[in-house]
Amino acid sequence: QLQLVESGGGLVQPGGSLRLSCASSGFTLDRYAIGWFRQAPGKEREGVSCIGTSDEITYYADSAKGRSTISRENAKNTVLLQMNSLKHEDAAVYYCAARPPSPAGLCGYADEYDDWGQGTQVTVSL
């Protein structure tokens, strides 16, 4: 089973930035589409961004467009999510997840992601 570990969350002021990292040991992440999801208290989980097996395949939710960048650091076997201009409503637990390898390497749908990390907390507050 693919094990994923998120890091980079924390407390940030509105307008600030964070860079979340998703890492794995033992599995090469560039074979998997990797998605970032978040869940705030009392709310359903929602997709934030994903990157396919080709760096040209990326997706951003409307809430993340223009403020976030997803990328791979293959040498470190990680996927990064750079988030800028953070807002109160961005506060949530952020999870990364892996979609099993597929010929097209597309992002797919949330229910196609089999392996999930434990999450990292993002708090946006003064």
C-alpha positions as CSV (number, residue, x, y, z in Angstrom):
1,Q,0.0,0.0,0.0
2,L,1.3,3.4,-1.0
3,Q,2.0,5.5,2.2
4,L,1.7,9.2,1.9
5,V,2.9,11.8,4.4
6,E,1.8,15.5,4.3
7,S,3.7,18.3,5.8
8,G,3.9,22.1,5.6
9,G,0.7,23.0,7.3
10,G,0.5,25.5,10.1
11,L,-0.8,28.9,11.3
12,V,-0.6,31.7,8.8
13,Q,-2.1,35.2,8.7
14,P,-4.7,36.1,6.0
15,G,-2.8,36.9,2.9
16,G,0.1,34.7,3.8
17,S,1.5,31.7,2.0
18,L,2.2,28.0,2.8
19,R,3.8,25.2,0.8
20,L,2.4,21.8,1.5
21,S,4.4,18.7,0.7
22,C,3.3,15.2,0.0
23,A,5.9,12.6,0.2
24,S,6.2,8.8,-0.1
25,S,8.8,6.3,0.7
26,G,9.1,3.1,-1.2
27,F,6.9,4.1,-4.1
28,T,7.7,6.5,-7.0
29,L,5.1,9.2,-7.0
30,D,5.6,10.2,-10.6
31,R,3.7,7.0,-11.6
32,Y,0.6,8.3,-9.8
33,A,-1.8,11.2,-10.3
34,I,-1.7,13.0,-7.0
35,G,-4.5,15.1,-5.6
36,W,-4.8,17.6,-2.8
37,F,-8.1,17.6,-0.9
38,R,-9.3,19.5,2.1
39,Q,-11.9,19.2,4.8
40,A,-13.0,21.9,7.2
41,P,-15.0,21.1,10.3
42,G,-18.7,20.5,9.5
43,K,-18.0,20.5,5.8
44,E,-17.6,17.9,3.1
45,R,-14.2,17.0,1.7
46,E,-13.4,18.9,-1.4
47,G,-10.8,18.7,-4.1
48,V,-8.3,21.5,-4.3
49,S,-5.8,20.6,-7.0
50,C,-4.2,17.6,-8.7
51,I,-1.4,16.8,-11.0
52,G,-1.4,13.9,-13.5
53,T,1.5,11.7,-14.4
54,S,2.4,14.4,-16.9
55,D,3.2,17.8,-15.4
56,E,1.0,19.3,-18.2
57,I,-2.0,17.7,-16.6
58,T,-3.1,19.9,-13.7
59,Y,-6.4,20.8,-12.2
60,Y,-7.4,23.6,-9.7
61,A,-10.7,24.1,-8.0
62,D,-12.2,27.5,-8.5
63,S,-11.3,28.3,-4.9
64,A,-7.6,27.6,-5.7
65,K,-7.2,29.1,-9.2
66,G,-4.8,32.0,-9.4
67,R,-3.6,31.4,-5.8
68,S,-2.2,27.9,-5.9
69,T,0.4,26.0,-7.8
70,I,0.9,22.2,-7.8
71,S,4.2,20.7,-8.9
72,R,6.4,17.7,-8.6
73,E,9.9,17.4,-7.2
74,N,10.7,14.0,-8.6
75,A,14.2,14.0,-7.2
76,K,12.7,14.2,-3.8
77,N,9.7,12.0,-4.6
78,T,7.3,14.7,-3.5
79,V,4.4,16.7,-4.8
80,L,4.1,20.3,-3.6
81,L,1.1,22.6,-3.3
82,Q,2.1,26.3,-3.0
83,M,-0.8,28.3,-1.6
84,N,-0.7,32.1,-1.7
85,S,-3.1,34.9,-0.5
86,L,-4.6,32.5,2.0
87,K,-8.1,33.3,3.3
88,H,-9.9,32.4,6.4
89,E,-12.0,30.0,4.3
90,D,-8.9,28.1,3.3
91,A,-8.5,26.8,6.8
92,A,-8.9,23.0,6.8
93,V,-7.1,19.7,7.1
94,Y,-5.3,19.1,3.8
95,Y,-4.8,15.6,2.5
96,C,-2.9,14.3,-0.4
97,A,-4.0,11.2,-2.2
98,A,-2.8,9.0,-5.0
99,R,-4.8,7.6,-7.9
100,P,-3.6,4.2,-9.2
101,P,-1.5,4.4,-12.3
102,S,-3.5,4.6,-15.5
103,P,-2.6,4.7,-19.1
104,A,-3.6,8.4,-19.5
105,G,-2.4,9.4,-16.1
106,L,-5.3,11.8,-15.7
107,C,-6.5,13.3,-12.4
108,G,-9.8,11.5,-12.4
109,Y,-12.5,11.7,-9.7
110,A,-12.0,11.8,-5.9
111,D,-13.4,8.3,-5.5
112,E,-10.7,6.9,-7.7
113,Y,-8.0,7.8,-5.2
114,D,-7.1,4.8,-3.1
115,D,-4.3,5.9,-0.9
116,W,-4.5,8.9,1.5
117,G,-2.2,10.6,3.9
118,Q,-3.1,11.5,7.4
119,G,-3.5,15.2,6.6
120,T,-1.9,18.4,7.7
121,Q,-3.7,21.3,9.4
122,V,-3.9,24.7,7.9
123,T,-5.1,27.5,10.1
124,V,-5.6,31.0,8.8
125,S,-5.9,33.6,11.5
126,L,-4.5,36.9,12.8
